[in-house]
Amino acid sequence: MNPFSINNQPTYDPFAVQPMRDELLATGFNELLTPQDVDNAILENKGKTVFVVMNSVCGCAAGSARPGATLALQNAKIPDSIYTVFAGQEKEAMAHLRQTYLADYPPSSPAMILFRDGKVIFIMHRLDIEGYSADQIAATLVKAFNEHCSAEGPAISPEDYNKILHAKACGSKIPRFQS
C-alpha cells in the first residue's frame, strides 16, 4: 500500500483520538501500528494468549468496549500479551489483521479478539458490545480469560486502574495518560 495514498491517511485527527488511545495504553496495551507489528504480536507469542482490542471512535467503544476491556484486565487471570489497533487510523495494520487473521469473520469495530498460535479462540464483535454495559463486557471477557488464559493479573494495580477516566458518552473529554 502506498503510504502517501489518501486511502492510507487517518480518518480522524490523530490529536483528537489520542485520549481514546490513552485509555487503553494506561492499562498496559501496546499499539499495533503496522502490518509487521500485527504479525509480530500474533505470531511471535507461540503457545501464549494474545488479546487484541480493535479500538474505535464510536459511542459503544467509549461507553462499553474500552471500559469493559480495561476492567476485565483487573482479573486474576489475563492474556499473556495485550494489544490495540485503531480503526480509521492504522489502516494498513487493520486491513492486515482483518485479511490475514480474521478473514472468516465479518469486519467489526470495535471488536475484541483472543488469539493463540495465530488462531482466534474468542471474539466479541460490535453486536456483542453495542447495548451492553462495561460491566457486562468485562464479565464476558473475564469468563474467556478464565477459560483460556494463565498469566497473572491484574494488568495494572487497582490504584493505577482507578486513575483511568473512561468516557461516559461520545465527545467526552478524557485526560491524556502521562507515563
Rosetta constraint file for C-alpha pairs under 8 A:
AtomPair CA 1 CA 5 HARMONIC 7.81 0.50
AtomPair CA 1 CA 8 HARMONIC 7.66 0.50
AtomPair CA 1 CA 92 HARMONIC 7.41 0.50
AtomPair CA 2 CA 8 HARMONIC 7.28 0.50
AtomPair CA 3 CA 8 HARMONIC 5.99 0.50
AtomPair CA 3 CA 9 HARMONIC 7.77 0.50
AtomPair CA 4 CA 8 HARMONIC 6.79 0.50
AtomPair CA 4 CA 9 HARMONIC 7.38 0.50
AtomPair CA 5 CA 9 HARMONIC 6.85 0.50
AtomPair CA 8 CA 90 HARMONIC 7.99 0.50
AtomPair CA 8 CA 91 HARMONIC 5.96 0.50
AtomPair CA 8 CA 92 HARMONIC 6.98 0.50
AtomPair CA 9 CA 89 HARMONIC 7.30 0.50
AtomPair CA 9 CA 91 HARMONIC 7.64 0.50
AtomPair CA 10 CA 14 HARMONIC 7.34 0.50
AtomPair CA 10 CA 88 HARMONIC 5.73 0.50
AtomPair CA 10 CA 89 HARMONIC 4.31 0.50
AtomPair CA 10 CA 90 HARMONIC 6.86 0.50
AtomPair CA 10 CA 91 HARMONIC 7.22 0.50
AtomPair CA 11 CA 88 HARMONIC 5.00 0.50
AtomPair CA 11 CA 89 HARMONIC 6.03 0.50
AtomPair CA 12 CA 16 HARMONIC 7.25 0.50
AtomPair CA 12 CA 17 HARMONIC 7.03 0.50
AtomPair CA 12 CA 88 HARMONIC 6.79 0.50
AtomPair CA 12 CA 89 HARMONIC 6.81 0.50
AtomPair CA 13 CA 17 HARMONIC 6.56 0.50
AtomPair CA 14 CA 18 HARMONIC 6.13 0.50
AtomPair CA 14 CA 89 HARMONIC 7.66 0.50
AtomPair CA 17 CA 21 HARMONIC 6.50 0.50
AtomPair CA 17 CA 57 HARMONIC 7.29 0.50
AtomPair CA 18 CA 22 HARMONIC 6.04 0.50
AtomPair CA 18 CA 176 HARMONIC 7.22 0.50
AtomPair CA 19 CA 23 HARMONIC 6.26 0.50
AtomPair CA 19 CA 173 HARMONIC 7.82 0.50
AtomPair CA 19 CA 174 HARMONIC 5.49 0.50
AtomPair CA 19 CA 175 HARMONIC 6.36 0.50
AtomPair CA 19 CA 176 HARMONIC 5.21 0.50
AtomPair CA 19 CA 177 HARMONIC 7.42 0.50
AtomPair CA 20 CA 24 HARMONIC 7.37 0.50
AtomPair CA 20 CA 55 HARMONIC 7.97 0.50
AtomPair CA 20 CA 56 HARMONIC 7.98 0.50
AtomPair CA 20 CA 57 HARMONIC 7.33 0.50
AtomPair CA 20 CA 62 HARMONIC 7.68 0.50
AtomPair CA 20 CA 174 HARMONIC 7.45 0.50
AtomPair CA 21 CA 25 HARMONIC 6.22 0.50
AtomPair CA 21 CA 55 HARMONIC 7.76 0.50
AtomPair CA 21 CA 86 HARMONIC 7.84 0.50
AtomPair CA 22 CA 26 HARMONIC 5.74 0.50
AtomPair CA 22 CA 176 HARMONIC 6.04 0.50
AtomPair CA 22 CA 177 HARMONIC 5.33 0.50
AtomPair CA 23 CA 27 HARMONIC 7.12 0.50
AtomPair CA 23 CA 66 HARMONIC 7.12 0.50
AtomPair CA 23 CA 164 HARMONIC 6.76 0.50
AtomPair CA 23 CA 165 HARMONIC 7.44 0.50
AtomPair CA 23 CA 166 HARMONIC 6.88 0.50
AtomPair CA 23 CA 174 HARMONIC 7.88 0.50
AtomPair CA 23 CA 177 HARMONIC 7.19 0.50
AtomPair CA 24 CA 28 HARMONIC 6.83 0.50
AtomPair CA 24 CA 29 HARMONIC 5.62 0.50
AtomPair CA 24 CA 66 HARMONIC 6.77 0.50
AtomPair CA 24 CA 70 HARMONIC 6.91 0.50
AtomPair CA 24 CA 84 HARMONIC 7.61 0.50
AtomPair CA 25 CA 29 HARMONIC 4.76 0.50
AtomPair CA 25 CA 30 HARMONIC 6.50 0.50
AtomPair CA 25 CA 31 HARMONIC 7.85 0.50
AtomPair CA 25 CA 177 HARMONIC 7.68 0.50
AtomPair CA 26 CA 164 HARMONIC 7.07 0.50
AtomPair CA 26 CA 177 HARMONIC 6.09 0.50
AtomPair CA 26 CA 179 HARMONIC 7.88 0.50
AtomPair CA 27 CA 70 HARMONIC 6.30 0.50
AtomPair CA 27 CA 73 HARMONIC 7.95 0.50
AtomPair CA 27 CA 155 HARMONIC 6.51 0.50
AtomPair CA 27 CA 156 HARMONIC 6.03 0.50
AtomPair CA 27 CA 161 HARMONIC 6.97 0.50
AtomPair CA 28 CA 82 HARMONIC 7.24 0.50
AtomPair CA 28 CA 155 HARMONIC 6.51 0.50
AtomPair CA 28 CA 156 HARMONIC 7.01 0.50
AtomPair CA 29 CA 82 HARMONIC 5.11 0.50
AtomPair CA 29 CA 83 HARMONIC 4.89 0.50
AtomPair CA 29 CA 84 HARMONIC 6.29 0.50
AtomPair CA 30 CA 82 HARMONIC 6.43 0.50
AtomPair CA 30 CA 83 HARMONIC 4.65 0.50
AtomPair CA 30 CA 84 HARMONIC 6.17 0.50
AtomPair CA 31 CA 83 HARMONIC 5.63 0.50
AtomPair CA 31 CA 84 HARMONIC 4.98 0.50
AtomPair CA 31 CA 85 HARMONIC 5.88 0.50
AtomPair CA 32 CA 37 HARMONIC 5.19 0.50
AtomPair CA 32 CA 38 HARMONIC 5.74 0.50
AtomPair CA 32 CA 41 HARMONIC 7.98 0.50
AtomPair CA 32 CA 83 HARMONIC 6.59 0.50
AtomPair CA 32 CA 84 HARMONIC 5.93 0.50
AtomPair CA 32 CA 85 HARMONIC 5.10 0.50
AtomPair CA 32 CA 90 HARMONIC 7.92 0.50
AtomPair CA 32 CA 93 HARMONIC 6.76 0.50
AtomPair CA 33 CA 37 HARMONIC 6.27 0.50
AtomPair CA 33 CA 38 HARMONIC 7.76 0.50
AtomPair CA 33 CA 85 HARMONIC 6.72 0.50
AtomPair CA 33 CA 90 HARMONIC 5.62 0.50
AtomPair CA 33 CA 93 HARMONIC 5.89 0.50
AtomPair CA 34 CA 38 HARMONIC 6.54 0.50
AtomPair CA 34 CA 90 HARMONIC 6.95 0.50
AtomPair CA 34 CA 92 HARMONIC 6.33 0.50
AtomPair CA 34 CA 93 HARMONIC 4.54 0.50
AtomPair CA 35 CA 39 HARMONIC 6.39 0.50
AtomPair CA 35 CA 92 HARMONIC 6.20 0.50
AtomPair CA 35 CA 93 HARMONIC 4.33 0.50
AtomPair CA 35 CA 94 HARMONIC 7.70 0.50
AtomPair CA 35 CA 96 HARMONIC 5.65 0.50
AtomPair CA 35 CA 97 HARMONIC 7.33 0.50
AtomPair CA 36 CA 40 HARMONIC 6.04 0.50
AtomPair CA 36 CA 93 HARMONIC 7.81 0.50
AtomPair CA 37 CA 41 HARMONIC 6.08 0.50
AtomPair CA 37 CA 93 HARMONIC 7.62 0.50
AtomPair CA 38 CA 42 HARMONIC 6.18 0.50
AtomPair CA 38 CA 93 HARMONIC 6.51 0.50
AtomPair CA 38 CA 96 HARMONIC 7.56 0.50
AtomPair CA 38 CA 97 HARMONIC 6.47 0.50
AtomPair CA 39 CA 43 HARMONIC 5.54 0.50
AtomPair CA 39 CA 44 HARMONIC 7.50 0.50
AtomPair CA 40 CA 44 HARMONIC 5.23 0.50
AtomPair CA 40 CA 45 HARMONIC 7.94 0.50
AtomPair CA 41 CA 45 HARMONIC 6.62 0.50
AtomPair CA 41 CA 50 HARMONIC 7.36 0.50
AtomPair CA 41 CA 83 HARMONIC 7.75 0.50
AtomPair CA 42 CA 50 HARMONIC 6.54 0.50
AtomPair CA 42 CA 115 HARMONIC 7.07 0.50
AtomPair CA 42 CA 116 HARMONIC 7.70 0.50
AtomPair CA 42 CA 117 HARMONIC 7.08 0.50
AtomPair CA 42 CA 118 HARMONIC 5.47 0.50
AtomPair CA 43 CA 117 HARMONIC 6.34 0.50
AtomPair CA 43 CA 118 HARMONIC 5.65 0.50
AtomPair CA 45 CA 49 HARMONIC 7.42 0.50
AtomPair CA 45 CA 50 HARMONIC 7.39 0.50
AtomPair CA 45 CA 116 HARMONIC 7.81 0.50
AtomPair CA 45 CA 117 HARMONIC 6.94 0.50
AtomPair CA 46 CA 116 HARMONIC 7.19 0.50
AtomPair CA 46 CA 117 HARMONIC 5.26 0.50
AtomPair CA 47 CA 116 HARMONIC 6.08 0.50
AtomPair CA 47 CA 117 HARMONIC 5.74 0.50
AtomPair CA 48 CA 79 HARMONIC 7.71 0.50
AtomPair CA 48 CA 80 HARMONIC 5.93 0.50
AtomPair CA 48 CA 81 HARMONIC 7.84 0.50
AtomPair CA 48 CA 116 HARMONIC 5.75 0.50
AtomPair CA 48 CA 117 HARMONIC 7.07 0.50
AtomPair CA 49 CA 79 HARMONIC 5.08 0.50
AtomPair CA 49 CA 80 HARMONIC 5.20 0.50
AtomPair CA 49 CA 81 HARMONIC 6.53 0.50
AtomPair CA 49 CA 114 HARMONIC 6.58 0.50
AtomPair CA 49 CA 115 HARMONIC 5.63 0.50
AtomPair CA 49 CA 116 HARMONIC 4.90 0.50
AtomPair CA 49 CA 117 HARMONIC 7.87 0.50
AtomPair CA 49 CA 148 HARMONIC 7.47 0.50
AtomPair CA 49 CA 149 HARMONIC 6.26 0.50
AtomPair CA 50 CA 79 HARMONIC 5.88 0.50
AtomPair CA 50 CA 80 HARMONIC 6.06 0.50
AtomPair CA 50 CA 81 HARMONIC 4.88 0.50
AtomPair CA 50 CA 82 HARMONIC 5.92 0.50
AtomPair CA 50 CA 83 HARMONIC 7.56 0.50
AtomPair CA 50 CA 114 HARMONIC 5.58 0.50
AtomPair CA 50 CA 115 HARMONIC 5.00 0.50
AtomPair CA 50 CA 116 HARMONIC 6.32 0.50
AtomPair CA 51 CA 79 HARMONIC 6.10 0.50
AtomPair CA 51 CA 80 HARMONIC 7.91 0.50
AtomPair CA 51 CA 81 HARMONIC 6.19 0.50
AtomPair CA 51 CA 82 HARMONIC 4.75 0.50
AtomPair CA 51 CA 83 HARMONIC 6.09 0.50
AtomPair CA 51 CA 112 HARMONIC 7.19 0.50
AtomPair CA 51 CA 113 HARMONIC 5.71 0.50
AtomPair CA 51 CA 114 HARMONIC 4.50 0.50
AtomPair CA 51 CA 115 HARMONIC 6.38 0.50
AtomPair CA 52 CA 82 HARMONIC 6.01 0.50
AtomPair CA 52 CA 83 HARMONIC 4.73 0.50
AtomPair CA 52 CA 84 HARMONIC 5.29 0.50
AtomPair CA 52 CA 85 HARMONIC 7.42 0.50
AtomPair CA 52 CA 112 HARMONIC 5.73 0.50
AtomPair CA 52 CA 113 HARMONIC 5.21 0.50
AtomPair CA 52 CA 114 HARMONIC 6.43 0.50
AtomPair CA 53 CA 69 HARMONIC 7.88 0.50
AtomPair CA 53 CA 83 HARMONIC 6.36 0.50
AtomPair CA 53 CA 84 HARMONIC 4.69 0.50
AtomPair CA 53 CA 85 HARMONIC 6.55 0.50
AtomPair CA 53 CA 110 HARMONIC 7.23 0.50
AtomPair CA 53 CA 111 HARMONIC 5.93 0.50
AtomPair CA 53 CA 112 HARMONIC 4.51 0.50
AtomPair CA 53 CA 113 HARMONIC 6.51 0.50
AtomPair CA 54 CA 84 HARMONIC 5.80 0.50
AtomPair CA 54 CA 85 HARMONIC 5.14 0.50
AtomPair CA 54 CA 86 HARMONIC 5.77 0.50
AtomPair CA 54 CA 87 HARMONIC 6.50 0.50
AtomPair CA 54 CA 109 HARMONIC 5.83 0.50
AtomPair CA 54 CA 110 HARMONIC 5.07 0.50
AtomPair CA 54 CA 111 HARMONIC 5.04 0.50
AtomPair CA 54 CA 112 HARMONIC 6.14 0.50
AtomPair CA 55 CA 61 HARMONIC 6.73 0.50
AtomPair CA 55 CA 66 HARMONIC 7.61 0.50
AtomPair CA 55 CA 84 HARMONIC 6.54 0.50
AtomPair CA 55 CA 85 HARMONIC 5.96 0.50
AtomPair CA 55 CA 86 HARMONIC 4.57 0.50
AtomPair CA 55 CA 87 HARMONIC 5.99 0.50
AtomPair CA 55 CA 109 HARMONIC 6.65 0.50
AtomPair CA 55 CA 110 HARMONIC 5.31 0.50
AtomPair CA 55 CA 111 HARMONIC 7.30 0.50
AtomPair CA 56 CA 61 HARMONIC 5.79 0.50
AtomPair CA 56 CA 86 HARMONIC 5.92 0.50
AtomPair CA 56 CA 87 HARMONIC 5.45 0.50
AtomPair CA 56 CA 88 HARMONIC 7.60 0.50
AtomPair CA 56 CA 109 HARMONIC 6.10 0.50
AtomPair CA 56 CA 110 HARMONIC 5.48 0.50
AtomPair CA 57 CA 61 HARMONIC 6.51 0.50
AtomPair CA 57 CA 62 HARMONIC 7.12 0.50
AtomPair CA 58 CA 62 HARMONIC 6.55 0.50
AtomPair CA 58 CA 110 HARMONIC 7.97 0.50
AtomPair CA 58 CA 170 HARMONIC 6.99 0.50
AtomPair CA 59 CA 63 HARMONIC 5.89 0.50
AtomPair CA 59 CA 169 HARMONIC 6.00 0.50
AtomPair CA 59 CA 170 HARMONIC 5.10 0.50
AtomPair CA 60 CA 64 HARMONIC 5.28 0.50
AtomPair CA 60 CA 65 HARMONIC 6.21 0.50
AtomPair CA 60 CA 110 HARMONIC 7.72 0.50
AtomPair CA 60 CA 129 HARMONIC 6.77 0.50
AtomPair CA 60 CA 130 HARMONIC 5.34 0.50
AtomPair CA 60 CA 131 HARMONIC 7.38 0.50
AtomPair CA 61 CA 65 HARMONIC 4.45 0.50
AtomPair CA 61 CA 66 HARMONIC 5.68 0.50
AtomPair CA 61 CA 110 HARMONIC 5.95 0.50
AtomPair CA 62 CA 66 HARMONIC 6.00 0.50
AtomPair CA 62 CA 67 HARMONIC 7.22 0.50
AtomPair CA 62 CA 166 HARMONIC 7.17 0.50
AtomPair CA 62 CA 167 HARMONIC 5.44 0.50
AtomPair CA 62 CA 168 HARMONIC 6.80 0.50
AtomPair CA 62 CA 169 HARMONIC 6.35 0.50
AtomPair CA 62 CA 170 HARMONIC 6.74 0.50
AtomPair CA 63 CA 67 HARMONIC 6.73 0.50
AtomPair CA 63 CA 133 HARMONIC 7.36 0.50
AtomPair CA 63 CA 134 HARMONIC 6.78 0.50
AtomPair CA 63 CA 166 HARMONIC 7.60 0.50
AtomPair CA 63 CA 167 HARMONIC 6.18 0.50
AtomPair CA 63 CA 168 HARMONIC 5.47 0.50
AtomPair CA 63 CA 169 HARMONIC 5.86 0.50
AtomPair CA 64 CA 68 HARMONIC 5.53 0.50
AtomPair CA 64 CA 129 HARMONIC 6.66 0.50
AtomPair CA 64 CA 130 HARMONIC 7.43 0.50
AtomPair CA 64 CA 132 HARMONIC 6.64 0.50
AtomPair CA 64 CA 133 HARMONIC 5.38 0.50
AtomPair CA 64 CA 134 HARMONIC 4.19 0.50
AtomPair CA 64 CA 135 HARMONIC 7.96 0.50
AtomPair CA 64 CA 137 HARMONIC 6.77 0.50
AtomPair CA 65 CA 69 HARMONIC 5.93 0.50
AtomPair CA 65 CA 110 HARMONIC 6.98 0.50
AtomPair CA 65 CA 111 HARMONIC 7.85 0.50
AtomPair CA 65 CA 129 HARMONIC 6.42 0.50
AtomPair CA 65 CA 134 HARMONIC 6.54 0.50
AtomPair CA 65 CA 137 HARMONIC 6.90 0.50
AtomPair CA 66 CA 70 HARMONIC 6.15 0.50
AtomPair CA 66 CA 134 HARMONIC 7.89 0.50
AtomPair CA 66 CA 166 HARMONIC 7.77 0.50
AtomPair CA 67 CA 71 HARMONIC 6.01 0.50
AtomPair CA 67 CA 134 HARMONIC 5.53 0.50
AtomPair CA 67 CA 166 HARMONIC 6.19 0.50
AtomPair CA 68 CA 72 HARMONIC 6.08 0.50
AtomPair CA 68 CA 133 HARMONIC 7.67 0.50
AtomPair CA 68 CA 134 HARMONIC 4.13 0.50
AtomPair CA 68 CA 135 HARMONIC 5.99 0.50
AtomPair CA 68 CA 136 HARMONIC 7.43 0.50
AtomPair CA 68 CA 137 HARMONIC 5.00 0.50
AtomPair CA 68 CA 138 HARMONIC 4.40 0.50
AtomPair CA 69 CA 73 HARMONIC 6.47 0.50
AtomPair CA 69 CA 134 HARMONIC 7.90 0.50
AtomPair CA 69 CA 137 HARMONIC 7.18 0.50
AtomPair CA 69 CA 138 HARMONIC 5.95 0.50
AtomPair CA 69 CA 141 HARMONIC 7.23 0.50
AtomPair CA 70 CA 74 HARMONIC 7.08 0.50
AtomPair CA 70 CA 138 HARMONIC 7.87 0.50
AtomPair CA 71 CA 75 HARMONIC 7.72 0.50
AtomPair CA 71 CA 134 HARMONIC 7.87 0.50
AtomPair CA 71 CA 135 HARMONIC 7.69 0.50
AtomPair CA 71 CA 138 HARMONIC 5.88 0.50
AtomPair CA 72 CA 138 HARMONIC 4.57 0.50
AtomPair CA 72 CA 139 HARMONIC 6.98 0.50
AtomPair CA 72 CA 141 HARMONIC 6.03 0.50
AtomPair CA 72 CA 142 HARMONIC 5.47 0.50
AtomPair CA 73 CA 78 HARMONIC 6.02 0.50
AtomPair CA 73 CA 142 HARMONIC 7.89 0.50
AtomPair CA 73 CA 153 HARMONIC 6.71 0.50
AtomPair CA 73 CA 154 HARMONIC 5.58 0.50
AtomPair CA 73 CA 155 HARMONIC 5.46 0.50
AtomPair CA 73 CA 156 HARMONIC 7.88 0.50
AtomPair CA 74 CA 153 HARMONIC 6.15 0.50
AtomPair CA 74 CA 154 HARMONIC 4.17 0.50
AtomPair CA 74 CA 155 HARMONIC 6.14 0.50
AtomPair CA 74 CA 156 HARMONIC 7.16 0.50
AtomPair CA 74 CA 157 HARMONIC 7.85 0.50
AtomPair CA 74 CA 158 HARMONIC 7.19 0.50
AtomPair CA 75 CA 142 HARMONIC 6.62 0.50
AtomPair CA 75 CA 153 HARMONIC 5.54 0.50
AtomPair CA 75 CA 154 HARMONIC 5.39 0.50
AtomPair CA 76 CA 152 HARMONIC 5.71 0.50
AtomPair CA 76 CA 153 HARMONIC 4.36 0.50
AtomPair CA 76 CA 154 HARMONIC 5.77 0.50
AtomPair CA 77 CA 142 HARMONIC 7.94 0.50
AtomPair CA 77 CA 145 HARMONIC 6.05 0.50
AtomPair CA 77 CA 146 HARMONIC 5.84 0.50
AtomPair CA 77 CA 149 HARMONIC 6.05 0.50
AtomPair CA 77 CA 150 HARMONIC 5.57 0.50
AtomPair CA 77 CA 151 HARMONIC 5.58 0.50
AtomPair CA 77 CA 152 HARMONIC 5.07 0.50
AtomPair CA 77 CA 153 HARMONIC 5.15 0.50
AtomPair CA 77 CA 154 HARMONIC 7.36 0.50
AtomPair CA 78 CA 145 HARMONIC 5.53 0.50
AtomPair CA 78 CA 146 HARMONIC 7.52 0.50
AtomPair CA 78 CA 149 HARMONIC 5.65 0.50
AtomPair CA 78 CA 150 HARMONIC 6.47 0.50
AtomPair CA 78 CA 151 HARMONIC 5.29 0.50
AtomPair CA 78 CA 152 HARMONIC 6.09 0.50
AtomPair CA 78 CA 153 HARMONIC 5.41 0.50
AtomPair CA 78 CA 154 HARMONIC 7.03 0.50
AtomPair CA 78 CA 155 HARMONIC 7.37 0.50
AtomPair CA 79 CA 114 HARMONIC 7.95 0.50
AtomPair CA 79 CA 145 HARMONIC 6.60 0.50
AtomPair CA 79 CA 149 HARMONIC 5.24 0.50
AtomPair CA 79 CA 150 HARMONIC 6.91 0.50
AtomPair CA 79 CA 151 HARMONIC 5.85 0.50
AtomPair CA 80 CA 149 HARMONIC 7.28 0.50
AtomPair CA 80 CA 150 HARMONIC 7.46 0.50
AtomPair CA 80 CA 151 HARMONIC 5.37 0.50
AtomPair CA 85 CA 90 HARMONIC 6.79 0.50
AtomPair CA 85 CA 93 HARMONIC 7.30 0.50
AtomPair CA 85 CA 94 HARMONIC 6.61 0.50
AtomPair CA 86 CA 90 HARMONIC 5.90 0.50
AtomPair CA 86 CA 94 HARMONIC 7.35 0.50
AtomPair CA 87 CA 91 HARMONIC 6.75 0.50
AtomPair CA 87 CA 94 HARMONIC 6.49 0.50
AtomPair CA 87 CA 109 HARMONIC 6.70 0.50
AtomPair CA 87 CA 110 HARMONIC 7.85 0.50
AtomPair CA 90 CA 94 HARMONIC 6.08 0.50
AtomPair CA 91 CA 95 HARMONIC 5.98 0.50
AtomPair CA 92 CA 96 HARMONIC 6.07 0.50
AtomPair CA 93 CA 97 HARMONIC 6.13 0.50
AtomPair CA 94 CA 98 HARMONIC 6.17 0.50
AtomPair CA 95 CA 99 HARMONIC 5.95 0.50
AtomPair CA 96 CA 100 HARMONIC 5.61 0.50
AtomPair CA 96 CA 101 HARMONIC 7.74 0.50
AtomPair CA 97 CA 101 HARMONIC 5.44 0.50
AtomPair CA 97 CA 102 HARMONIC 6.47 0.50
AtomPair CA 98 CA 102 HARMONIC 4.55 0.50
AtomPair CA 98 CA 103 HARMONIC 5.78 0.50
AtomPair CA 98 CA 107 HARMONIC 7.00 0.50
AtomPair CA 99 CA 103 HARMONIC 4.97 0.50
AtomPair CA 101 CA 118 HARMONIC 7.05 0.50
AtomPair CA 101 CA 119 HARMONIC 7.19 0.50
AtomPair CA 101 CA 120 HARMONIC 7.73 0.50
AtomPair CA 102 CA 106 HARMONIC 7.85 0.50
AtomPair CA 102 CA 120 HARMONIC 7.80 0.50
AtomPair CA 108 CA 125 HARMONIC 5.78 0.50
AtomPair CA 108 CA 126 HARMONIC 5.74 0.50
AtomPair CA 109 CA 125 HARMONIC 7.19 0.50
AtomPair CA 109 CA 126 HARMONIC 5.91 0.50
AtomPair CA 110 CA 125 HARMONIC 6.92 0.50
AtomPair CA 110 CA 126 HARMONIC 5.50 0.50
AtomPair CA 110 CA 129 HARMONIC 7.90 0.50
AtomPair CA 111 CA 123 HARMONIC 7.25 0.50
AtomPair CA 111 CA 124 HARMONIC 5.49 0.50
AtomPair CA 111 CA 125 HARMONIC 4.74 0.50
AtomPair CA 111 CA 126 HARMONIC 5.67 0.50
AtomPair CA 111 CA 129 HARMONIC 7.86 0.50
AtomPair CA 112 CA 123 HARMONIC 5.67 0.50
AtomPair CA 112 CA 124 HARMONIC 5.09 0.50
AtomPair CA 112 CA 125 HARMONIC 6.81 0.50
AtomPair CA 113 CA 120 HARMONIC 6.78 0.50
AtomPair CA 113 CA 121 HARMONIC 7.73 0.50
AtomPair CA 113 CA 122 HARMONIC 5.74 0.50
AtomPair CA 113 CA 123 HARMONIC 4.41 0.50
AtomPair CA 113 CA 124 HARMONIC 6.42 0.50
AtomPair CA 114 CA 120 HARMONIC 5.93 0.50
AtomPair CA 114 CA 121 HARMONIC 5.67 0.50
AtomPair CA 114 CA 122 HARMONIC 5.01 0.50
AtomPair CA 114 CA 123 HARMONIC 6.32 0.50
AtomPair CA 115 CA 119 HARMONIC 5.24 0.50
AtomPair CA 115 CA 120 HARMONIC 4.54 0.50
AtomPair CA 115 CA 121 HARMONIC 5.48 0.50
AtomPair CA 115 CA 122 HARMONIC 7.11 0.50
AtomPair CA 116 CA 120 HARMONIC 6.65 0.50
AtomPair CA 116 CA 121 HARMONIC 6.64 0.50
AtomPair CA 121 CA 148 HARMONIC 8.00 0.50
AtomPair CA 122 CA 144 HARMONIC 7.02 0.50
AtomPair CA 124 CA 128 HARMONIC 5.61 0.50
AtomPair CA 124 CA 129 HARMONIC 7.06 0.50
AtomPair CA 125 CA 129 HARMONIC 6.60 0.50
AtomPair CA 126 CA 130 HARMONIC 5.76 0.50
AtomPair CA 128 CA 132 HARMONIC 7.51 0.50
AtomPair CA 129 CA 133 HARMONIC 7.95 0.50
AtomPair CA 129 CA 137 HARMONIC 6.63 0.50
AtomPair CA 132 CA 136 HARMONIC 6.05 0.50
AtomPair CA 132 CA 137 HARMONIC 6.62 0.50
AtomPair CA 133 CA 137 HARMONIC 6.27 0.50
AtomPair CA 134 CA 138 HARMONIC 6.02 0.50
AtomPair CA 135 CA 139 HARMONIC 6.10 0.50
AtomPair CA 136 CA 140 HARMONIC 6.33 0.50
AtomPair CA 137 CA 141 HARMONIC 6.25 0.50
AtomPair CA 138 CA 142 HARMONIC 5.93 0.50
AtomPair CA 139 CA 143 HARMONIC 6.24 0.50
AtomPair CA 140 CA 144 HARMONIC 6.54 0.50
AtomPair CA 141 CA 145 HARMONIC 6.04 0.50
AtomPair CA 142 CA 146 HARMONIC 5.96 0.50
AtomPair CA 143 CA 147 HARMONIC 6.25 0.50
AtomPair CA 144 CA 148 HARMONIC 6.00 0.50
AtomPair CA 144 CA 149 HARMONIC 7.76 0.50
AtomPair CA 145 CA 149 HARMONIC 4.95 0.50
AtomPair CA 145 CA 150 HARMONIC 7.89 0.50
AtomPair CA 146 CA 150 HARMONIC 7.61 0.50
AtomPair CA 154 CA 158 HARMONIC 7.75 0.50
AtomPair CA 156 CA 160 HARMONIC 6.32 0.50
AtomPair CA 156 CA 161 HARMONIC 6.35 0.50
AtomPair CA 157 CA 161 HARMONIC 6.12 0.50
AtomPair CA 158 CA 162 HARMONIC 6.10 0.50
AtomPair CA 159 CA 163 HARMONIC 6.82 0.50
AtomPair CA 160 CA 164 HARMONIC 7.13 0.50
AtomPair CA 165 CA 174 HARMONIC 6.30 0.50
AtomPair CA 165 CA 175 HARMONIC 7.27 0.50
AtomPair CA 166 CA 174 HARMONIC 6.67 0.50
AtomPair CA 167 CA 171 HARMONIC 7.99 0.50
AtomPair CA 167 CA 172 HARMONIC 5.34 0.50
AtomPair CA 167 CA 173 HARMONIC 6.90 0.50
AtomPair CA 167 CA 174 HARMONIC 6.23 0.50
AtomPair CA 168 CA 172 HARMONIC 6.45 0.50
